[in-house]
Every structure is written in structure tokens, then in C-alpha cells.
Amino acid sequence: MSARNPGMHLDLEWVSKVRVNTQAVLKRAQQIQGRKVAKRQWQAAWLLKALTCIDLTTLAGDDTPSNVHRLCMKATQPIRHDLLKSMDMHDKGITTAAVCVYPSRVADAVKSLKAANSSLPVASVATGFPAGQTPLKTRLEEVRMAVEDGAMEIDIVINRTLALTGQWAALYDEIKQFREACGEAHMKTILAVGELGTFTNVYKASFVSMMAGSEFIKTSTGKESVNATYPVAIVMVRAIRDYYLKTGHKVGFKPAGGIRTAQESLVWLTLMKEDLGDDWLNPRLFRLGASSLLADIERQIYHYVTGRYAAYHELPMA
């Protein structure tokens, strides 16, 4: 995980001056998507890199201890051993970055990983996920309970009402309280960009979240109608860069929601490399929130090793 972000005093003057050039953002998004991606062994290497940045996630109403256990086992051995051996990568300790579950499933995930002798961190969503529309007292208690059960990372959701009505000081105060409730756990702040209305709001919410001490900013809950899009990501990434230039502190970025193909994961890595630099090409500063992405990456790795695509029964369930 990234180093602690101590945050800074709320600079409302900075926030009030922000204006985002929509046309420039859309043009940059087109450029990123139009990049040629690496082929053959270079593509395989980039896909393994993407895999190590995945927060392997299950956030379903029917989550049970058994499917959380299966998720944890998949996270600790995401690619079939014989495929990694063919690439001479079997002894490199390749795992996903973390597993991400609801607060009530944290204890199950911690237990499964401990039994597997894995130090993989458990991340938990909290603060009234996904809507964030529960009382502040309840949201804070949810964070504390997830940390008590062993979550090392907490993905909080912001109160969109405060962002949409321009109550930036109130939003800053709420996030600071969440940061405090996290204690030793790292905090990722979900902006729910599909519900913020404008790019300018996305930039302001990003900056306020970082000023309040977020170690990561994350696009979406995955439950909104619009999730991780490249234009929104560019706005958030520029906010991360500006915050770094202003404070010297590096904040991580996590796109989430609707990221399903290996090809998309390569575009996200390209965006990180070009707009933030190589420091952001590792799980300390970059995560991909996904549930079905891993299956496609494993499929592409299988194709690279064998020259053909796997039938569904040939790969362990993701």
C-alpha cells in the first residue's frame, strides 16, 4: 500500500478556482484508447503486472463464507501453476493485490487467508456502501467494525449530496473522521463519479478527499449506472498529480466498475504510466477494482502459453 498521506488543511480557495477543460479531457481520453498495446511476451508481462494490481472483489447480496473462501483461494493463486511455470514465473509470488468484501464478510476472508498462510490484505467497503445515505454515526461504526475484524484497507464512499451542493468543508470533515476511524488501515475514497454531474465536481471531490487524508481515490462503487470511464479517470489522475506537486505526497488511484477485459487493463496501465509515471505502476499506488477481469487475463495468459483459447472447464473458477 502507498505511504501514509497526512493530508493538509482544507484550501477552499484552491477548490473554488478549479475549472476543467472538457474538450481537452475528451481528446486525451481518445488518445489513450487509441494507443497500440504490446503483443506476445510483452503483453503477457503487462497482463501479469495488471493482475498483481487487482482488488479481487465480491460484493453480492448472496455472498457466503464458502464463496468468500473460494475468492481468497483464487486471489492467492490467480493463475494456474503450470501456466506460470511455462513462463518461468511460478516462483515469483504472483497474487492479486487484495481481496475486497462487505464488512460482514471480513472475518471470513481473514480466516481463509490465514489458513492459507497468506499475508494478502483484506479490503472492505464501508460507510453505507454503495449510496452512503446512512447516518454519519452508523457509517463511522461500520468502519471501526471492519477494522476490528481484520480489514487492512477500507473503501469508503463519500456523501454525494455534499459534493453536489458544494459543501466542500462538510465533505472534508466527514472524510477526516473516516480517516481517523480507519486507524492503522489504509483508506480508499470512492467518489461515485457517475453521480457527481460534472468533471469540475469530480476534480474538486478528488482534491478534497486527498486533502482529508485519503491514501487512494477510487472512481466508483460499481453499482452506479456510469462507472470507471477514461475521461473521468483523466480528471482524477490530474488531481493526483496536482496534489503531489503541491504537497510531495503520492496518492493512489483505483478505477472500479465495469472493467472486464484484459485489453482494458492494459489501457489503464498505459494511462498510469503516461500521466503519473512508473511509480504508479504497482499495487502500492494503483489498483483495479474487478470481479470478472481476472478470468479474462488468465484466458489470455493461457492463449500466450498454449497458442489456443481455453474452454471454460480448463481454468479454475474466478
N, C-alpha and C positions, 0 to 999 in steps of 0.2 A: 504494500500500500504506500501511497505518497507520504512524504514527510508531513508533519502537522502544519496546518495553515492557521496561524494565530489570529487571522482576521485583522480588521482595522476599524477605526471609528467610522461611523456612517458619514459618508461625504455626499450630502444631498445636493450640493452644488454640481458635483460631477454628474450625478444621476440625472438632474434636471436638464443638463445641456445636451444629453445624448440624442443623436438623430441617426437613423440607419438609412443608407442609400440602397433602396430596394433593388433597383436595376443592376447595380454593381454586384449585389449578393447573388441575384439570379444568374448573372453572367458567370460568376465564379463557380456556382454550382454546376452549370453546364460543362465548364472546362474540366472539373474534377471527374464528372461522369464520363467524359469523352476520352479520358486517358487510356492508353493501351496498357493492358495488365501483363505481368510477367507470365512466361509459359514454362512448361516442363518442370525441371528440378527447381527453378527459381520460384515458380508458382507454388510448388509443394512446400518449399521452405516458408513462404509468406503465409500459406494456409496454416501451417503448424504454429507460426507466430500468432495468427489470429485466434487460433484455438486456445492458446495459453492466456488470452485476454478475455475469454468468455466467462460471464457470471451465469452458470448453468441454472436455469430458473424453472420453478413450478409454482404458479400462483392460481390454482384452480379451487373451486368450491368443493371438489371431491378428493382433495389431497388426503392421503392416509399415511401412516408410518411406513407401510410397505413401499408405496411409490416414491416417498422421500428417500428411503433406503436405496432403492434402485437408482435414483438420481445421483446420490452420493457415490455409489459404486462406479457409475458411468463417469463422473467427474474425476475420480482418481485414476481411472484407466479409460480415457476417452477414445483411443484408437486401438484397434486390435493389435496385440503384441507382435504377431507375425508380420504385420504390415510395417510397424515401426522397425522391426529387426531388418527387414529388406532395405530400409533407408539408413540403417546404422544409427537409429535414434532411440533404440529400445532402452538404453541406459541413461537417458538424459533427463529423466524425471518429468516427462511431459504430462501435465494435468491441466484442467481448466483453472481459471483464476480463483473461483469461489463457487459455492452453491448459494442460491437465493430462494428463500421460502417465506411464508407468512409467520408472524410471531408465534402462533400456537404450534408451529411445526419445528421451531428452532431446536428444542431439546431432542427431538427425533434425529435431526440432521447431525447434531453434535455427537450424539450417541453412536450413530452409524459410522461417522468418520473416525471417532476414537477407536472403535472396534477394528477398523481397517488400518489402524496405526498411521493415519494421515493427519498432517497438520494444515490441511486445506481450510481456509476460513469460511465460516457460515455468515452470510449476509441475510438481513431480514428487512422487509418493508415494514413501515410503521406510520404513525401519526394519521390514522384514519384512512389508510390507503384503500382505494385509489382517489376518493373525492376530497379527502382532507376536511370533511364537513362535520367532524365531531368536536365537542368542546375541548378547549386547549388542555385542561386538566387531564382529560382522558387520553389525549394524544401523547402528552408527556409521560404518563404512566405506562403506556404501551411501549415507548422507547426503553424505559427503565426495565420493564419485564423481559423484553427481548435480550437486553444486555445481560441481565441476571441469568437467563437460560443459556448464555454462552455465545450470543451473536457478537462477532468481532467487527462487523460493518453494519451500519443502519442506513437504509434508503428511505429518507423522509420525503413526504410530499408537502409542497408549500400550499398555503391558503390562497387559492387563485383570486378570491374576492378582493383580498388586499392589493394584489398586483393590478387587477383590472380597474380598481378605483383609485389607484395612485397612492395608496397608503404605505409608502416605502419604509417609513420609520417603524410602523407597526409590524411589517413583514420582517424587517431586520431584527426586531426584538424577539419575535416568535422563534426565528431560526437560531438566534443566540441561546434561547432557552433549550431548544432541542440539542444544540451542540453540548450544552452543559449536562443534559440528561444522558448523553451518549457516553460520558466519562472517557474511558480508555478506547472505546470503539471508534472507528473512523466513520465519518458522516458523509453520505452522498445525498445531494439535494435534488429531488425530482421537480422540474418546473412545469410539467404537463403543458408543453408548448402549444399543443393543438387547441388549448383553451385560453391562451393569452392574447389572442387577437392580432397583434402587430409585431413586426421584427424589433421595433424600438422597445416594446414591453419585454420581449424575450431578452434583449441585451440588458435592460435595467434589472430584471429579475435575476439574471446571471450574476451581475456585478454585486447586487445587494446580498445575494446568497454567499458569494465569496468573501465579502466584507464581514459577514456574520460568522465566518469560520468554517465554511464547507470545504472538505478535502476533495470532493468531486462535485461537478454539476452534471445532471442527467436529463435527457430530453423528456422522457415520457414514462407513464405508468404502464403503457401497453394496452390500456383499457379505453383510451380516448379514440375518437374517430380518425384523428391525424396524429401520427406518432413521430418516429425519427425520420425527418426529411433532410436532404443535404443543405438546402438554403438555411433552414433554422440552425443546423449544426454549424454552418459557417459563422453565423452571428454569435453563437455561444463560444466557439473557438477563438474568435477575435476578442471577445470579452476576457477569456482566459489569458490571451496574450497581453492585452492591455493591463490586466491585473498584475501579471508577472513583471511587466515593465515598471509599473507603479510601486510595487511592494517587494519584488525579488522572490515572491513565493509562487511555486508551481502548483496549480490546481489541476486535478484530473478531469477527464471528460468521458461520459458514458452515454452513447446512443442506445435506445431500447425501444422495442415495439416494432414488429413487422420485419425484422432483419432475419431472413430465412435462407439466403443462398450464399455459397462460398464466394461467388463473384462480388456480391455486395460487401462482404467483409474485407475484400481487397481494396475496394473503393474507400472504405472508412480508414483503412491503414494509410492509404495514399494521402487522404486529407490530413491526417495527423502529421505525417512526415513533412508534407509541403508547408502547412500553415503553422505548425508548432515546433517541428524538429524531431530529431531522433530520440530525445529524452522521453517523448510521449509515445514511443513505440514499445511499451512494455506494460504489464498489468499494474505497476505502481501508479501510472498516470493515464492509462487507457483501459476501459472495459467495454465489452459488448454485452448488452442485456439480451439474452436469447434463450429460447427453449428448443426450437427445431433447427437452428443453424448448424449445430454440431453434426447432425445426421448428414447434412449435405457436404460438409467439409470431409467427413470420413469417407463419403461416397467418392469424392474427387481424389482423395489420397489412394483409395482402393484402385481407382482407374489409373492413376500415375504408376502404381506398383505393378498392376497385372495387365494393363492395356485394355481392360474392359470394365463396364459398369457392373456393380454388384446387384444381384437380386436382393429384395428386402430381407429374406431369411438369412442372408450370408453375413449380415452385420448385426452386432448386439443392439438391443433397443436403446435409443437415446432417451 
